[in-house]
Amino acid sequence: MHDLLLTTKQAAQILGVSTAFLERDRWAGARVPFVKVGSRAVRYRHSDLLAYIESCIHYSTSQY
């Protein structure tokens, strides 16, 4: 099955964050995986976004 490639704006909407958050994340070391298409285009795989969301689930504030 083919995975959807989403723009930064689409990915930000799914995650509920700003596009600036994702831009800073890429600059700072990319906790959210992304794909470089060509020399400039940045895309996010839908499955990577879902996996990132799952990795952020916590059940208590003491887990930090």
C-alpha positions in Angstrom: 0.0 0.0 0.0 1.3 3.5 -0.9 1.8 5.9 1.9 0.5 9.5 1.5 3.1 12.2 1.4 1.8 15.4 3.0 3.0 19.0 3.0 4.2 20.7 6.1 0.9 22.5 6.3 -1.1 19.3 6.1 1.2 17.5 8.6 0.8 20.5 11.0 -3.0 20.2 10.8 -2.9 16.5 11.6 -0.6 17.0 14.6 -2.4 20.1 15.8 0.8 22.3 15.7 2.0 25.2 13.7 4.1 24.9 10.5 6.7 26.9 12.4 6.9 24.1 15.0 7.7 21.5 12.3 10.2 23.8 10.6 12.0 24.3 14.0 11.8 20.6 14.6 13.6 19.8 11.3 16.2 22.4 12.1 16.8 21.1 15.7 17.1 17.4 14.9 13.7 16.1 13.7 11.7 14.3 16.3 9.0 14.1 13.6 10.4 12.1 10.6 10.3 13.8 7.3 11.2 13.0 3.6 13.2 15.3 1.4 11.9 15.1 -2.2 14.4 16.6 -4.5 16.6 19.3 -3.2 14.0 21.5 -1.5 10.6 19.8 -1.0 9.9 18.5 2.4 7.1 16.0 2.9 5.8 13.9 5.8 4.5 10.3 5.5 1.1 9.8 7.1 2.2 6.6 8.7 5.2 8.4 10.3 2.9 11.1 11.8 0.7 8.4 13.3 3.7 6.6 14.7 5.0 9.9 16.2 1.6 10.5 17.8 1.7 7.0 19.3 5.2 7.7 20.7 4.0 10.8 22.5 1.3 9.1 24.5 1.8 9.3 28.3 -0.5 8.2 31.0 0.9 10.3 33.8 2.9 13.5 34.1 5.4 11.7 36.3 6.5 9.6 33.2 8.7 12.6 32.2 
